[in-house]
Amino acid sequence: MPREFSAGVVIYRMENEEPQYLILQHERGHWDFVKGNLEKNEKVRDTMIREAAEETGIQDLKFEDGFENKISYFYRRSGKTVYKEVIFHLAQTQTKQVKISYEHKDYDWVNYHKALKKLSFENSRKTLKKAHKIIIEKIKK
C-alpha cells in the first residue's frame, strides 16, 4: 500500500483578543488547514513553512512550542488505497491578506466556533480543538 507523509500548520492571528483561524477550501470543495507532502530530504517544519508560503503567501509564521498533532487516514488515488500521516504544528501570523494557490478555491479567517462548523473532517476539528486550548491557555497567562 502506498504511504504519504505530510506536514500541516494551523495558522491563526489575533483580532480583538480572539484567535481567527485560517482555513482553505480545496478544489474538491472541502475545508481544511494548510498542508502538503514532505519533499525529499525536507524537514517537517520546513515543509510547513514552504506550504504556508505556497498555499497562502504567508511568510511570517511564529510557531508555538508544545503543540504537535498527528493524524492518519486512508484515501483513494488512481484506484489504489493510500495511507497518509500528517503532522500539524500551530503558528501565529500578523498577516491578514492571503493569496491562495491554484490548488484552492477560497479561504476564510474564522473564529473557533465557525471553524469547527466549516472544517470538513473530524480529524481537522480535533486538531483545532487541541490548538485552540493551547492558545486560550497562552492568552490567560
C-alpha positions in Angstrom: 0.0 0.0 0.0 1.4 3.4 -0.9 2.2 5.7 2.0 2.4 9.5 2.2 3.8 11.8 4.8 2.6 15.4 5.1 3.1 18.4 7.3 0.4 21.0 8.1 0.0 24.1 10.1 -2.9 25.5 12.0 -2.4 29.2 11.3 -4.1 31.9 13.4 -4.0 35.6 14.0 -5.4 37.6 16.9 -8.2 40.0 16.2 -9.9 41.9 19.1 -8.3 39.5 21.6 -9.8 36.5 19.8 -8.0 33.9 17.6 -9.0 33.8 14.0 -8.1 30.6 12.2 -7.2 30.3 8.5 -8.9 27.6 6.6 -8.7 26.8 2.9 -11.3 25.5 0.5 -9.7 22.9 -1.7 -10.5 22.2 -5.4 -12.8 19.4 -4.4 -14.8 21.6 -2.0 -13.6 20.5 1.4 -12.3 23.0 4.0 -9.0 22.2 5.8 -5.8 23.7 7.1 -2.6 24.3 5.2 -0.8 21.1 4.5 1.4 19.3 1.9 3.7 16.4 1.3 7.3 16.4 2.5 9.7 16.7 -0.3 12.9 14.5 -0.4 15.3 15.4 2.5 12.9 18.1 3.8 12.3 18.5 7.5 8.8 18.7 8.8 9.0 22.3 9.9 10.5 23.3 6.6 7.5 21.7 4.8 5.1 23.7 6.9 6.9 26.9 6.1 7.1 26.1 2.4 3.5 25.0 2.2 2.2 28.1 4.1 4.1 30.3 1.6 2.9 28.4 -1.4 -0.7 28.0 -0.4 -1.3 31.4 1.3 1.6 33.7 0.7 2.1 34.0 4.4 5.7 34.1 5.5 5.7 35.5 9.0 4.8 32.4 11.0 5.7 32.3 14.6 5.4 28.7 15.8 4.0 27.8 19.2 6.1 25.5 21.3 4.3 22.5 22.8 1.8 21.7 20.0 2.1 18.8 17.7 -0.9 16.7 16.5 -0.5 13.7 14.2 -3.5 12.4 12.2 -3.7 9.5 9.8 -6.3 8.4 7.3 -6.8 6.4 4.1 -7.9 7.8 0.7 -8.1 6.6 -2.9 -5.8 7.7 -5.7 -5.8 6.2 -9.1 -7.8 3.2 -7.9 -5.4 2.5 -5.0 -5.8 3.0 -1.3 -3.2 5.3 0.2 -2.3 5.6 3.9 -1.5 9.1 4.8 0.0 10.6 8.0 0.0 14.3 8.7 1.8 16.2 11.5 0.4 19.6 12.4 2.0 22.4 14.3 0.5 25.7 15.4 1.7 29.1 14.3 0.6 32.7 14.7 0.8 35.3 11.9 0.3 39.0 11.7 -0.7 38.7 8.0 -4.3 39.2 7.2 -4.1 39.2 3.4 -4.0 35.8 1.8 -3.0 34.8 -1.7 -4.4 31.3 -2.3 -2.7 28.9 -4.7 -4.1 27.3 -7.8 -4.9 24.2 -5.5 -7.6 26.2 -3.7 -10.9 27.8 -4.4 -11.3 30.1 -1.4 -10.1 30.9 2.1 -11.6 32.3 5.3 -10.4 33.7 8.6 -12.9 32.4 11.1 -13.3 32.2 14.9 -13.1 28.9 16.7 -16.8 28.1 16.6 -17.2 28.9 12.9 -14.1 26.9 12.1 -15.5 23.9 13.9 -18.6 24.1 11.7 -16.8 24.8 8.5 -14.0 22.3 8.7 -14.9 19.2 6.6 -13.1 16.5 8.5 -13.4 15.2 12.1 -9.6 14.9 12.3 -9.3 18.6 11.5 -11.8 19.5 14.1 -9.9 17.5 16.7 -6.7 19.2 15.7 -8.4 22.6 16.0 -9.7 21.8 19.5 -6.2 20.9 20.7 -4.7 24.0 19.1 -7.4 26.3 20.5 -6.8 25.0 24.0 -3.1 26.0 23.7 -4.0 29.5 22.5 -6.5 30.1 25.3 -4.0 28.9 27.9 -1.4 31.3 26.4 -3.9 34.2 26.5 -4.8 33.6 30.2 -1.1 33.9 31.2 
